[in-house]
Amino acid sequence: MKSMTKMNALQKLVLKLKLKYDIYDVFDLFPYKWRLWYWDNIKPIIKPAHKRLRKAIPRQWQDITSLIVNLNFELIKSFYEEEYKRGIVDWEGTSKEAAEFERWLNETYRYIVVERPILEKRMEEAYPPSKPFDEMFKRTEDGNYLMIDDGIPYEVKYKNVIELEKKIEETDTKVLKDLIEYRDYFWT
């Protein structure tokens, strides 16, 4: 019974603070600038925003050219999986442009998740098999190694690889350009 009385007193104090002084939590006791400093400087350390996008940046070195593609594709995947799939927005009922964006988003997501990995795997498999070291190089008189030319031009030997690489690059470029055009639709 004694603890219930204390609890009631605590509840009364909280209610009084809420109604009379407009204090709803502990942070309301601090000046606004201090609260703002906490939310801008301390909170992002404890719980960073866009955690998924931060994970898309590798810890080892990667060229900016590939980072541009990987990060933007992760933006599209993140929006599709975390926001679009919730079905909050009626894309077809909003406008013709929004319906077109929805179609583009579905096609792009399919390309990023399904088609692009297949094309990359096909490109890796298109490389001609490597020969043993002894067949690729010959030892010179001074002790160094010289590569033996097999006589096949590069463009002929790697024709399939070049075609697949070009197809991936062209599609990636189109997706990135469309992403810029549709950037205003990435909201829910």
OpenMM code with the backbone's topology and positions (N, CA, C; nanometers):
from openmm import Vec3, app, unit

residues = "MET LYS SER MET THR LYS MET ASN ALA LEU GLN LYS LEU VAL LEU LYS LEU LYS LEU LYS TYR ASP ILE TYR ASP VAL PHE ASP LEU PHE PRO TYR LYS TRP ARG LEU TRP TYR TRP ASP ASN ILE LYS PRO ILE ILE LYS PRO ALA HIS LYS ARG LEU ARG LYS ALA ILE PRO ARG GLN TRP GLN ASP ILE THR SER LEU ILE VAL ASN LEU ASN PHE GLU LEU ILE LYS SER PHE TYR GLU GLU GLU TYR LYS ARG GLY ILE VAL ASP TRP GLU GLY THR SER LYS GLU ALA ALA GLU PHE GLU ARG TRP LEU ASN GLU THR TYR ARG TYR ILE VAL VAL GLU ARG PRO ILE LEU GLU LYS ARG MET GLU GLU ALA TYR PRO PRO SER LYS PRO PHE ASP GLU MET PHE LYS ARG THR GLU ASP GLY ASN TYR LEU MET ILE ASP ASP GLY ILE PRO TYR GLU VAL LYS TYR LYS ASN VAL ILE GLU LEU GLU LYS LYS ILE GLU GLU THR ASP THR LYS VAL LEU LYS ASP LEU ILE GLU TYR ARG ASP TYR PHE TRP THR".split()
positions = [
    Vec3(0.0819, -0.1188, 0.0000),
    Vec3(0.0000, 0.0000, 0.0000),
    Vec3(0.0865, 0.1255, 0.0000),
    Vec3(0.1998, 0.1154, 0.0706),
    Vec3(0.2897, 0.2294, 0.0801),
    Vec3(0.3500, 0.2618, -0.0572),
    Vec3(0.3899, 0.1582, -0.1346),
    Vec3(0.4491, 0.1813, -0.2663),
    Vec3(0.3459, 0.2389, -0.3628),
    Vec3(0.2200, 0.2021, -0.3451),
    Vec3(0.1155, 0.2535, -0.4307),
    Vec3(0.0944, 0.4034, -0.4077),
    Vec3(0.1084, 0.4449, -0.2827),
    Vec3(0.0954, 0.5867, -0.2496),
    Vec3(0.2094, 0.6647, -0.3131),
    Vec3(0.3305, 0.6075, -0.3063),
    Vec3(0.4454, 0.6735, -0.3686),
    Vec3(0.4260, 0.6810, -0.5198),
    Vec3(0.3747, 0.5751, -0.5766),
    Vec3(0.3524, 0.5719, -0.7197),
    Vec3(0.2507, 0.6772, -0.7596),
    Vec3(0.1474, 0.6890, -0.6805),
    Vec3(0.0462, 0.7904, -0.7092),
    Vec3(0.1049, 0.9300, -0.6980),
    Vec3(0.1901, 0.9512, -0.6018),
    Vec3(0.2549, 1.0815, -0.5852),
    Vec3(0.3446, 1.1112, -0.7050),
    Vec3(0.4157, 1.0090, -0.7516),
    Vec3(0.5016, 1.0256, -0.8685),
    Vec3(0.4177, 1.0559, -0.9921),
    Vec3(0.3087, 0.9853, -1.0074),
    Vec3(0.2208, 1.0101, -1.1207),
    Vec3(0.1635, 1.1514, -1.1159),
    Vec3(0.1302, 1.1964, -0.9965),
    Vec3(0.0778, 1.3314, -0.9810),
    Vec3(0.1829, 1.4354, -1.0190),
    Vec3(0.3076, 1.4095, -0.9795),
    Vec3(0.4161, 1.5019, -1.0126),
    Vec3(0.4362, 1.5082, -1.1642),
    Vec3(0.4355, 1.3927, -1.2269),
    Vec3(0.4538, 1.3876, -1.3722),
    Vec3(0.3396, 1.4615, -1.4413),
    Vec3(0.2187, 1.4381, -1.3979),
    Vec3(0.1037, 1.5050, -1.4562),
    Vec3(0.1115, 1.6560, -1.4374),
    Vec3(0.1559, 1.6979, -1.3200),
    Vec3(0.1699, 1.8411, -1.2921),
    Vec3(0.2745, 1.9041, -1.3835),
    Vec3(0.3875, 1.8337, -1.4009),
    Vec3(0.4926, 1.8855, -1.4893),
    Vec3(0.4416, 1.8960, -1.6334),
    Vec3(0.3654, 1.7955, -1.6779),
    Vec3(0.3132, 1.7975, -1.8145),
    Vec3(0.2154, 1.9121, -1.8353),
    Vec3(0.1216, 1.9256, -1.7443),
    Vec3(0.0161, 2.0245, -1.7635),
    Vec3(0.0611, 2.1668, -1.7342),
    Vec3(0.1283, 2.1859, -1.6231),
    Vec3(0.1623, 2.3212, -1.5807),
    Vec3(0.2853, 2.3773, -1.6521),
    Vec3(0.3891, 2.2932, -1.6680),
    Vec3(0.5162, 2.3431, -1.7218),
    Vec3(0.5480, 2.2934, -1.8629),
    Vec3(0.4587, 2.2140, -1.9194),
    Vec3(0.4783, 2.1613, -2.0549),
    Vec3(0.6071, 2.0799, -2.0662),
    Vec3(0.6341, 1.9992, -1.9627),
    Vec3(0.7522, 1.9133, -1.9617),
    Vec3(0.7044, 1.7693, -1.9795),
    Vec3(0.7462, 1.7061, -2.0900),
    Vec3(0.6984, 1.5712, -2.1211),
    Vec3(0.8019, 1.4619, -2.0988),
    Vec3(0.9282, 1.4965, -2.1008),
    Vec3(1.0321, 1.3981, -2.0699),
    Vec3(1.1531, 1.4697, -2.0105),
    Vec3(1.2542, 1.3925, -1.9779),
    Vec3(1.3728, 1.4462, -1.9108),
    Vec3(1.4419, 1.5520, -1.9960),
    Vec3(1.4398, 1.5340, -2.1278),
    Vec3(1.5093, 1.6280, -2.2160),
    Vec3(1.4456, 1.7665, -2.2151),
    Vec3(1.3187, 1.7733, -2.1801),
    Vec3(1.2526, 1.9034, -2.1745),
    Vec3(1.3058, 1.9909, -2.0617),
    Vec3(1.3783, 1.9319, -1.9675),
    Vec3(1.4357, 2.0090, -1.8573),
    Vec3(1.5591, 2.0887, -1.9011),
    Vec3(1.6177, 2.0473, -2.0138),
    Vec3(1.7385, 2.1135, -2.0630),
    Vec3(1.7007, 2.2213, -2.1644),
    Vec3(1.7867, 2.3220, -2.1779),
    Vec3(1.7606, 2.4251, -2.2786),
    Vec3(1.7579, 2.3647, -2.4193),
    Vec3(1.6858, 2.4294, -2.5092),
    Vec3(1.6664, 2.3788, -2.6448),
    Vec3(1.7991, 2.3572, -2.7177),
    Vec3(1.8926, 2.4483, -2.7031),
    Vec3(2.0222, 2.4348, -2.7710),
    Vec3(2.0948, 2.3087, -2.7282),
    Vec3(2.0853, 2.2761, -2.6001),
    Vec3(2.1501, 2.1554, -2.5506),
    Vec3(2.0828, 2.0320, -2.6088),
    Vec3(1.9507, 2.0327, -2.6134),
    Vec3(1.8779, 1.9188, -2.6694),
    Vec3(1.9123, 1.9008, -2.8168),
    Vec3(1.9170, 2.0110, -2.8878),
    Vec3(1.9508, 2.0068, -3.0289),
    Vec3(2.0925, 1.9521, -3.0487),
    Vec3(2.1840, 1.9939, -2.9642),
    Vec3(2.3213, 1.9447, -2.9725),
    Vec3(2.3246, 1.7940, -2.9502),
    Vec3(2.2479, 1.7438, -2.8554),
    Vec3(2.2415, 1.5994, -2.8306),
    Vec3(2.1917, 1.5258, -2.9555),
    Vec3(2.0794, 1.5726, -3.0118),
    Vec3(2.0211, 1.5036, -3.1266),
    Vec3(2.1107, 1.5122, -3.2492),
    Vec3(2.1882, 1.6185, -3.2637),
    Vec3(2.2741, 1.6339, -3.3808),
    Vec3(2.4110, 1.5689, -3.3645),
    Vec3(2.4628, 1.5608, -3.2414),
    Vec3(2.6002, 1.5143, -3.2221),
    Vec3(2.6140, 1.3809, -3.1482),
    Vec3(2.5346, 1.3584, -3.0480),
    Vec3(2.5479, 1.2368, -2.9676),
    Vec3(2.4625, 1.1227, -3.0230),
    Vec3(2.3387, 1.1508, -3.0530),
    Vec3(2.2459, 1.0476, -3.1010),
    Vec3(2.2971, 0.9759, -3.2270),
    Vec3(2.3548, 1.0462, -3.3267),
    Vec3(2.4066, 0.9752, -3.4445),
    Vec3(2.5208, 0.8782, -3.4129),
    Vec3(2.5915, 0.9001, -3.3026),
    Vec3(2.6972, 0.8068, -3.2629),
    Vec3(2.6341, 0.6793, -3.2067),
    Vec3(2.5312, 0.6972, -3.1253),
    Vec3(2.4643, 0.5837, -3.0634),
    Vec3(2.3824, 0.5059, -3.1660),
    Vec3(2.3057, 0.5760, -3.2461),
    Vec3(2.2199, 0.5119, -3.3458),
    Vec3(2.2290, 0.5909, -3.4763),
    Vec3(2.3255, 0.5552, -3.5626),
    Vec3(2.3432, 0.6302, -3.6874),
    Vec3(2.2236, 0.6132, -3.7820),
    Vec3(2.1957, 0.7170, -3.8563),
    Vec3(2.0889, 0.7115, -3.9567),
    Vec3(2.1391, 0.6399, -4.0812),
    Vec3(2.0486, 0.5823, -4.1562),
    Vec3(2.0797, 0.5125, -4.2816),
    Vec3(2.1874, 0.4061, -4.2635),
    Vec3(2.1684, 0.3225, -4.1655),
    Vec3(2.2659, 0.2184, -4.1343),
    Vec3(2.2929, 0.1276, -4.2548),
    Vec3(2.1872, 0.0939, -4.3273),
    Vec3(2.2002, 0.0054, -4.4433),
    Vec3(2.2893, 0.0678, -4.5507),
    Vec3(2.2732, 0.1967, -4.5724),
    Vec3(2.3548, 0.2628, -4.6738),
    Vec3(2.5001, 0.2727, -4.6300),
    Vec3(2.5223, 0.2892, -4.5014),
    Vec3(2.6599, 0.2937, -4.4502),
    Vec3(2.7297, 0.1592, -4.4690),
    Vec3(2.6537, 0.0504, -4.4573),
    Vec3(2.7108, -0.0831, -4.4773),
    Vec3(2.7488, -0.1071, -4.6233),
    Vec3(2.6872, -0.0332, -4.7145),
    Vec3(2.7176, -0.0489, -4.8569),
    Vec3(2.8556, 0.0054, -4.8918),
    Vec3(2.9100, 0.0903, -4.8059),
    Vec3(3.0448, 0.1426, -4.8291),
    Vec3(3.1449, 0.0436, -4.7706),
    Vec3(3.2295, -0.0148, -4.8547),
    Vec3(3.3238, -0.1151, -4.8034),
    Vec3(3.4334, -0.0524, -4.7175),
    Vec3(3.4892, -0.1315, -4.6290),
    Vec3(3.5967, -0.0825, -4.5422),
    Vec3(3.7315, -0.0792, -4.6154),
    Vec3(3.7458, -0.1594, -4.7188),
    Vec3(3.8686, -0.1553, -4.7968),
    Vec3(3.8525, -0.0573, -4.9123),
    Vec3(3.9643, -0.0213, -4.9735),
    Vec3(3.9640, 0.0787, -5.0787),
    Vec3(3.8841, 0.0298, -5.1988),
    Vec3(3.8050, 0.1209, -5.2550),
    Vec3(3.7324, 0.0939, -5.3780),
    Vec3(3.7278, 0.2234, -5.4568),
    Vec3(3.7449, 0.2133, -5.5877),
    Vec3(3.7417, 0.3337, -5.6713),
    Vec3(3.6056, 0.4016, -5.6637),
    Vec3(3.6064, 0.5317, -5.6772),
    Vec3(3.4834, 0.6108, -5.6717),
    Vec3(3.3877, 0.5689, -5.7836),
    Vec3(3.4423, 0.5309, -5.8985),
    Vec3(3.3570, 0.4925, -6.0113),
    Vec3(3.2664, 0.3748, -5.9755),
    Vec3(3.3185, 0.2766, -5.9056),
    Vec3(3.2347, 0.1628, -5.8663),
    Vec3(3.1497, 0.1963, -5.7439),
    Vec3(3.2000, 0.2855, -5.6575),
    Vec3(3.1202, 0.3276, -5.5410),
    Vec3(2.9941, 0.4019, -5.5836),
    Vec3(3.0045, 0.4819, -5.6872),
    Vec3(2.8875, 0.5560, -5.7370),
    Vec3(2.7766, 0.4578, -5.7733),
    Vec3(2.8117, 0.3542, -5.8459),
    Vec3(2.7126, 0.2545, -5.8874),
    Vec3(2.6598, 0.1785, -5.7657),
    Vec3(2.7491, 0.1274, -5.6824),
    Vec3(2.7065, 0.0454, -5.5686),
    Vec3(2.6188, 0.1219, -5.4701),
    Vec3(2.6562, 0.2439, -5.4365),
    Vec3(2.5777, 0.3220, -5.3403),
    Vec3(2.4415, 0.3616, -5.3959),
    Vec3(2.4383, 0.4027, -5.5194),
    Vec3(2.3099, 0.4407, -5.5774),
    Vec3(2.2175, 0.3202, -5.5954),
    Vec3(2.2744, 0.2062, -5.6293),
    Vec3(2.1929, 0.0852, -5.6380),
    Vec3(2.1419, 0.0457, -5.4995),
    Vec3(2.2229, 0.0668, -5.3972),
    Vec3(2.1775, 0.0375, -5.2607),
    Vec3(2.0667, 0.1339, -5.2190),
    Vec3(2.0724, 0.2585, -5.2648),
    Vec3(1.9636, 0.3530, -5.2391),
    Vec3(1.8326, 0.3021, -5.2987),
    Vec3(1.8391, 0.2546, -5.4207),
    Vec3(1.7194, 0.2037, -5.4881),
    Vec3(1.6667, 0.0795, -5.4167),
    Vec3(1.7575, -0.0130, -5.3845),
    Vec3(1.7145, -0.1350, -5.3146),
    Vec3(1.6546, -0.1024, -5.1782),
    Vec3(1.7169, -0.0118, -5.1074),
    Vec3(1.6679, 0.0273, -4.9744),
    Vec3(1.5285, 0.0880, -4.9845),
    Vec3(1.5081, 0.1787, -5.0778),
    Vec3(1.3764, 0.2399, -5.0945),
    Vec3(1.2727, 0.1352, -5.1312),
    Vec3(1.3079, 0.0477, -5.2234),
    Vec3(1.2124, -0.0544, -5.2688),
    Vec3(1.1736, -0.1486, -5.1547),
    Vec3(1.2733, -0.1995, -5.0828),
    Vec3(1.2472, -0.3018, -4.9809),
    Vec3(1.1890, -0.2449, -4.8519),
    Vec3(1.2287, -0.1245, -4.8141),
    Vec3(1.1872, -0.0714, -4.6852),
    Vec3(1.0693, 0.0255, -4.6930),
    Vec3(1.0483, 0.0885, -4.8072),
    Vec3(0.9410, 0.1873, -4.8145),
    Vec3(0.8348, 0.1507, -4.9186),
    Vec3(0.8779, 0.1188, -5.0396),
    Vec3(0.7820, 0.0909, -5.1466),
    Vec3(0.6970, -0.0322, -5.1137),
    Vec3(0.7582, -0.1362, -5.0638),
    Vec3(0.6860, -0.2608, -5.0365),
    Vec3(0.5807, -0.2464, -4.9265),
    Vec3(0.5885, -0.1435, -4.8455),
    Vec3(0.4867, -0.1212, -4.7416),
    Vec3(0.3520, -0.0851, -4.8021),
    Vec3(0.3525, -0.0347, -4.9242),
    Vec3(0.2283, -0.0017, -4.9924),
    Vec3(0.1584, 0.1217, -4.9383),
    Vec3(0.2340, 0.2142, -4.8857),
    Vec3(0.1763, 0.3357, -4.8270),
    Vec3(0.1179, 0.4263, -4.9356),
    Vec3(0.1860, 0.4351, -5.0485),
    Vec3(0.1457, 0.5269, -5.1550),
    Vec3(0.0778, 0.4483, -5.2674),
    Vec3(-0.0332, 0.5003, -5.3166),
    Vec3(-0.0999, 0.4440, -5.4335),
    Vec3(-0.0391, 0.5104, -5.5562),
    Vec3(0.0644, 0.4494, -5.6101),
    Vec3(0.1405, 0.5109, -5.7181),
    Vec3(0.0572, 0.5279, -5.8446),
    Vec3(-0.0290, 0.4311, -5.8732),
    Vec3(-0.1091, 0.4397, -5.9951),
    Vec3(-0.2198, 0.5432, -5.9822),
    Vec3(-0.2710, 0.5626, -5.8613),
    Vec3(-0.3794, 0.6578, -5.8407),
    Vec3(-0.3325, 0.8008, -5.8239),
    Vec3(-0.2043, 0.8196, -5.7980),
    Vec3(-0.1524, 0.9543, -5.7733),
    Vec3(-0.1431, 1.0353, -5.9020),
    Vec3(-0.0664, 0.9863, -5.9982),
    Vec3(-0.0530, 1.0557, -6.1271),
    Vec3(0.0073, 0.9590, -6.2287),
    Vec3(0.0045, 1.0011, -6.3533),
    Vec3(0.0616, 0.9186, -6.4604),
    Vec3(0.2130, 0.9033, -6.4412),
    Vec3(0.2780, 1.0132, -6.4010),
    Vec3(0.4235, 1.0102, -6.3789),
    Vec3(0.4596, 0.9176, -6.2629),
    Vec3(0.3779, 0.9184, -6.1583),
    Vec3(0.4038, 0.8317, -6.0425),
    Vec3(0.3880, 0.6851, -6.0819),
    Vec3(0.2896, 0.6558, -6.1659),
    Vec3(0.2716, 0.5180, -6.2142),
    Vec3(0.3905, 0.4755, -6.2997),
    Vec3(0.4416, 0.5687, -6.3785),
    Vec3(0.5604, 0.5399, -6.4600),
    Vec3(0.6820, 0.5156, -6.3705),
    Vec3(0.6934, 0.5936, -6.2626),
    Vec3(0.8013, 0.5725, -6.1663),
    Vec3(0.7909, 0.4342, -6.1027),
    Vec3(0.6696, 0.3933, -6.0680),
    Vec3(0.6506, 0.2612, -6.0075),
    Vec3(0.6965, 0.1510, -6.1025),
    Vec3(0.6601, 0.1630, -6.2299),
    Vec3(0.7039, 0.0650, -6.3298),
    Vec3(0.8557, 0.0635, -6.3395),
    Vec3(0.9161, 0.1833, -6.3450),
    Vec3(1.0621, 0.1935, -6.3529),
    Vec3(1.1271, 0.1319, -6.2292),
    Vec3(1.0719, 0.1594, -6.1124),
    Vec3(1.1273, 0.1079, -5.9879),
    Vec3(1.1258, -0.0450, -5.9856),
    Vec3(1.0157, -0.1045, -6.0273),
    Vec3(1.0069, -0.2508, -6.0312),
    Vec3(1.1071, -0.3103, -6.1299),
    Vec3(1.1160, -0.2513, -6.2488),
    Vec3(1.2119, -0.3004, -6.3488),
    Vec3(1.3562, -0.2840, -6.3009),
    Vec3(1.3848, -0.1693, -6.2421),
    Vec3(1.5204, -0.1412, -6.1955),
    Vec3(1.5595, -0.2338, -6.0819),
    Vec3(1.4680, -0.2540, -5.9882),
    Vec3(1.4968, -0.3446, -5.8768),
    Vec3(1.5248, -0.4856, -5.9293),
    Vec3(1.4451, -0.5288, -6.0258),
    Vec3(1.4673, -0.6617, -6.0855),
    Vec3(1.6047, -0.6681, -6.1527),
    Vec3(1.6421, -0.5612, -6.2227),
    Vec3(1.7737, -0.5584, -6.2871),
    Vec3(1.8854, -0.5678, -6.1826),
    Vec3(1.8748, -0.4874, -6.0773),
    Vec3(1.9812, -0.4822, -5.9767),
    Vec3(1.9943, -0.6143, -5.9017),
    Vec3(1.8826, -0.6740, -5.8649),
    Vec3(1.8850, -0.7924, -5.7793),
    Vec3(1.8990, -0.9224, -5.8581),
    Vec3(1.8396, -0.9302, -5.9770),
    Vec3(1.8377, -1.0567, -6.0504),
    Vec3(1.9271, -1.0537, -6.1745),
    Vec3(1.8981, -0.9617, -6.2653),
    Vec3(1.9634, -0.9643, -6.3967),
    Vec3(2.1118, -0.9277, -6.3917),
    Vec3(2.1471, -0.8252, -6.3161),
    Vec3(2.2871, -0.7808, -6.3117),
    Vec3(2.3805, -0.8889, -6.2559),
    Vec3(2.3456, -0.9555, -6.1447),
    Vec3(2.4333, -1.0639, -6.0980),
    Vec3(2.4490, -1.1771, -6.2008),
    Vec3(2.3427, -1.2048, -6.2768),
    Vec3(2.3522, -1.3078, -6.3811),
    Vec3(2.4491, -1.2623, -6.4902),
    Vec3(2.4372, -1.1360, -6.5324),
    Vec3(2.5284, -1.0830, -6.6348),
    Vec3(2.6733, -1.0833, -6.5854),
    Vec3(2.6943, -1.0470, -6.4585),
    Vec3(2.8308, -1.0475, -6.4031),
    Vec3(2.8874, -1.1894, -6.3989),
    Vec3(2.8052, -1.2856, -6.3640),
    Vec3(2.8515, -1.4249, -6.3598),
    Vec3(2.8846, -1.4739, -6.5009),
    Vec3(2.7985, -1.4401, -6.5965),
    Vec3(2.8256, -1.4784, -6.7358),
    Vec3(2.9543, -1.4142, -6.7853),
    Vec3(2.9803, -1.2894, -6.7433),
    Vec3(3.1030, -1.2209, -6.7847),
    Vec3(3.2258, -1.2913, -6.7258),
    Vec3(3.2174, -1.3316, -6.5989),
    Vec3(3.3296, -1.4033, -6.5382),
    Vec3(3.3551, -1.5359, -6.6087),
    Vec3(3.2485, -1.6038, -6.6462),
    Vec3(3.2624, -1.7331, -6.7139),
    Vec3(3.3102, -1.7176, -6.8581),
    Vec3(3.2952, -1.5977, -6.9168),
    Vec3(3.3343, -1.5744, -7.0558),
    Vec3(3.4853, -1.5601, -7.0736),
    Vec3(3.5580, -1.5378, -6.9657),
    Vec3(3.7039, -1.5284, -6.9769),
    Vec3(3.7607, -1.6625, -7.0208),
    Vec3(3.8563, -1.6602, -7.1132),
    Vec3(3.9173, -1.7876, -7.1551),
    Vec3(3.9971, -1.8478, -7.0394),
    Vec3(4.0051, -1.9786, -7.0347),
    Vec3(4.0788, -2.0424, -6.9236),
    Vec3(4.2277, -2.0061, -6.9290),
    Vec3(4.2854, -1.9940, -6.8122),
    Vec3(4.4283, -1.9616, -6.8034),
    Vec3(4.5110, -2.0860, -6.8291),
    Vec3(4.6249, -2.0626, -6.8912),
    Vec3(4.7196, -2.1713, -6.9160),
    Vec3(4.8126, -2.1829, -6.7959),
    Vec3(4.8807, -2.2949, -6.7826),
    Vec3(4.9813, -2.3054, -6.6763),
    Vec3(5.0923, -2.2017, -6.6960),
    Vec3(5.1587, -2.1661, -6.5892),
    Vec3(5.2613, -2.0627, -6.5914),
    Vec3(5.3702, -2.0929, -6.6956),
    Vec3(5.4126, -2.2174, -6.7049),
    Vec3(5.5197, -2.2541, -6.7982),
    Vec3(5.4799, -2.2324, -6.9440),
    Vec3(5.3494, -2.2441, -6.9733),
    Vec3(5.3037, -2.2228, -7.1101),
    Vec3(5.2793, -2.0752, -7.1413),
    Vec3(5.2609, -1.9941, -7.0383),
    Vec3(5.2346, -1.8514, -7.0600),
    Vec3(5.3624, -1.7686, -7.0651),
    Vec3(5.4666, -1.8123, -6.9957),
    Vec3(5.5913, -1.7362, -6.9867),
    Vec3(5.7104, -1.8249, -7.0210),
    Vec3(5.8130, -1.7606, -7.0759),
    Vec3(5.9393, -1.8323, -7.0969),
    Vec3(6.0495, -1.7539, -7.0279),
    Vec3(6.1453, -1.8259, -6.9799),
    Vec3(6.2548, -1.7646, -6.9063),
    Vec3(6.3575, -1.7092, -7.0051),
    Vec3(6.4003, -1.5858, -6.9786),
    Vec3(6.5011, -1.5241, -7.0642),
    Vec3(6.6398, -1.5553, -7.0094),
    Vec3(6.7435, -1.5167, -7.0847),
    Vec3(6.8815, -1.5445, -7.0451),
    Vec3(6.9219, -1.4709, -6.9174),
    Vec3(6.8618, -1.3536, -6.8947),
    Vec3(6.8992, -1.2765, -6.7757),
    Vec3(6.8205, -1.3179, -6.6509),
    Vec3(6.7382, -1.4224, -6.6603),
    Vec3(6.6664, -1.4740, -6.5431),
    Vec3(6.5257, -1.4205, -6.5270),
    Vec3(6.4865, -1.3274, -6.6092),
    Vec3(6.3497, -1.2750, -6.6040),
    Vec3(6.2566, -1.3611, -6.6880),
    Vec3(6.1282, -1.3273, -6.6843),
    Vec3(6.0291, -1.4015, -6.7617),
    Vec3(5.9683, -1.3106, -6.8673),
    Vec3(5.9390, -1.3672, -6.9824),
    Vec3(5.8790, -1.2955, -7.0932),
    Vec3(5.7487, -1.3664, -7.1294),
    Vec3(5.6413, -1.2892, -7.1449),
    Vec3(5.5124, -1.3480, -7.1770),
    Vec3(5.5109, -1.3948, -7.3219),
    Vec3(5.4578, -1.5120, -7.3423),
    Vec3(5.4484, -1.5684, -7.4768),
    Vec3(5.3165, -1.5226, -7.5385),
    Vec3(5.3237, -1.4627, -7.6561),
    Vec3(5.2034, -1.4169, -7.7248),
    Vec3(5.1417, -1.5344, -7.7982),
    Vec3(5.0105, -1.5556, -7.7740),
    Vec3(4.9444, -1.6687, -7.8396),
    Vec3(4.8944, -1.6336, -7.9792),
    Vec3(4.9103, -1.5079, -8.0212),
    Vec3(4.8760, -1.4676, -8.1568),
    Vec3(4.7305, -1.4299, -8.1775),
    Vec3(4.6472, -1.4452, -8.0757),
    Vec3(4.5052, -1.4094, -8.0881),
    Vec3(4.4889, -1.2640, -8.0432),
    Vec3(4.4309, -1.1791, -8.1285),
    Vec3(4.4110, -1.0385, -8.0876),
    Vec3(4.3190, -1.0289, -7.9653),
    Vec3(4.3437, -0.9267, -7.8854),
    Vec3(4.2672, -0.9064, -7.7618),
    Vec3(4.1172, -0.8986, -7.7881),
    Vec3(4.0781, -0.8228, -7.8914),
    Vec3(3.9372, -0.8027, -7.9235),
    Vec3(3.8681, -0.9325, -7.9618),
    Vec3(3.9422, -1.0256, -8.0179),
    Vec3(3.8854, -1.1552, -8.0567),
    Vec3(3.8808, -1.2484, -7.9348),
    Vec3(3.9895, -1.2500, -7.8616),
    Vec3(4.0006, -1.3407, -7.7466),
    Vec3(3.8981, -1.3074, -7.6374),
    Vec3(3.8745, -1.1802, -7.6147),
    Vec3(3.7845, -1.1373, -7.5073),
    Vec3(3.6551, -1.0743, -7.5614),
    Vec3(3.6105, -1.1169, -7.6786),
    Vec3(3.4936, -1.0586, -7.7431),
    Vec3(3.3697, -1.0670, -7.6534),
    Vec3(3.3396, -1.1837, -7.5993),
    Vec3(3.2202, -1.2011, -7.5149),
    Vec3(3.2290, -1.1190, -7.3869),
    Vec3(3.3483, -1.1137, -7.3290),
    Vec3(3.3681, -1.0367, -7.2063),
    Vec3(3.3424, -0.8891, -7.2334),
    Vec3(3.3951, -0.8394, -7.3434),
    Vec3(3.3790, -0.6981, -7.3794),
    Vec3(3.2308, -0.6659, -7.4036),
    Vec3(3.1599, -0.7536, -7.4732),
    Vec3(3.0176, -0.7308, -7.5007),
    Vec3(2.9356, -0.7274, -7.3713),
    Vec3(2.9586, -0.8235, -7.2835),
    Vec3(2.8840, -0.8283, -7.1574),
    Vec3(2.9179, -0.7083, -7.0682),
    Vec3(3.0454, -0.6715, -7.0638),
    Vec3(3.0877, -0.5562, -6.9849),
    Vec3(3.0227, -0.4283, -7.0373),
    Vec3(3.0153, -0.4144, -7.1694),
    Vec3(2.9535, -0.2982, -7.2305),
    Vec3(2.8032, -0.2942, -7.1996),
    Vec3(2.7382, -0.4100, -7.2064),
    Vec3(2.5943, -0.4166, -7.1773),
    Vec3(2.5664, -0.3772, -7.0323),
    Vec3(2.6473, -0.4270, -6.9389),
    Vec3(2.6309, -0.3922, -6.7969),
    Vec3(2.6525, -0.2429, -6.7772),
    Vec3(2.7576, -0.1895, -6.8370),
    Vec3(2.7889, -0.0474, -6.8205),
    Vec3(2.6790, 0.0416, -6.8782),
    Vec3(2.6278, 0.0073, -6.9950),
    Vec3(2.5214, 0.0877, -7.0561),
    Vec3(2.3938, 0.0846, -6.9715),
    Vec3(2.3569, -0.0331, -6.9225),
    Vec3(2.2361, -0.0449, -6.8403),
    Vec3(2.2545, 0.0286, -6.7081),
    Vec3(2.3713, 0.0150, -6.6464),
    Vec3(2.3989, 0.0879, -6.5217),
    Vec3(2.3878, 0.2385, -6.5427),
    Vec3(2.4429, 0.2875, -6.6516),
    Vec3(2.4385, 0.4305, -6.6815),
    Vec3(2.2948, 0.4772, -6.7012),
    Vec3(2.2161, 0.3988, -6.7714),
    Vec3(2.0753, 0.4342, -6.7917),
    Vec3(2.0007, 0.4384, -6.6578),
    Vec3(2.0245, 0.3399, -6.5724),
    Vec3(1.9588, 0.3366, -6.4407),
    Vec3(1.9988, 0.4587, -6.3583),
    Vec3(2.1270, 0.4941, -6.3587),
    Vec3(2.1733, 0.6091, -6.2803),
    Vec3(2.1150, 0.7406, -6.3328),
    Vec3(2.1056, 0.7545, -6.4640),
    Vec3(2.0446, 0.8751, -6.5213),
    Vec3(1.8965, 0.8829, -6.4852),
    Vec3(1.8279, 0.7691, -6.4941),
    Vec3(1.6858, 0.7663, -6.4576),
    Vec3(1.6671, 0.7950, -6.3090),
    Vec3(1.7590, 0.7487, -6.2268),
    Vec3(1.7518, 0.7754, -6.0828),
    Vec3(1.7505, 0.9255, -6.0558),
    Vec3(1.8335, 0.9983, -6.1278),
    Vec3(1.8370, 1.1439, -6.1115),
    Vec3(1.7046, 1.2051, -6.1572),
    Vec3(1.6494, 1.1559, -6.2671),
    Vec3(1.5230, 1.2100, -6.3163),
    Vec3(1.4079, 1.1816, -6.2195),
    Vec3(1.4094, 1.0652, -6.1559),
    Vec3(1.3004, 1.0247, -6.0671),
    Vec3(1.3273, 1.0544, -5.9195),
    Vec3(1.4300, 1.1290, -5.8871),
    Vec3(1.4686, 1.1489, -5.7480),
    Vec3(1.3589, 1.2087, -5.6612),
    Vec3(1.2698, 1.2887, -5.7194),
    Vec3(1.1622, 1.3495, -5.6406),
    Vec3(1.0566, 1.2482, -5.5963),
    Vec3(1.0542, 1.1314, -5.6573),
    Vec3(0.9544, 1.0311, -5.6215),
    Vec3(1.0005, 0.9397, -5.5076),
    Vec3(1.1221, 0.9537, -5.4646),
    Vec3(1.1739, 0.8681, -5.3563),
    Vec3(1.1312, 0.9216, -5.2197),
    Vec3(1.0036, 0.9203, -5.1973),
    Vec3(0.9470, 0.9628, -5.0701),
    Vec3(0.8261, 0.8740, -5.0420),
    Vec3(0.7890, 0.8681, -4.9170),
    Vec3(0.6649, 0.7977, -4.8807),
    Vec3(0.5976, 0.8717, -4.7678),
] * unit.nanometer
topology = app.Topology()
chain = topology.addChain("A")
for resn in residues:
    res = topology.addResidue(resn, chain)
    for name in ("N", "CA", "C"):
        topology.addAtom(name, app.Element.getBySymbol(name[0]), res)
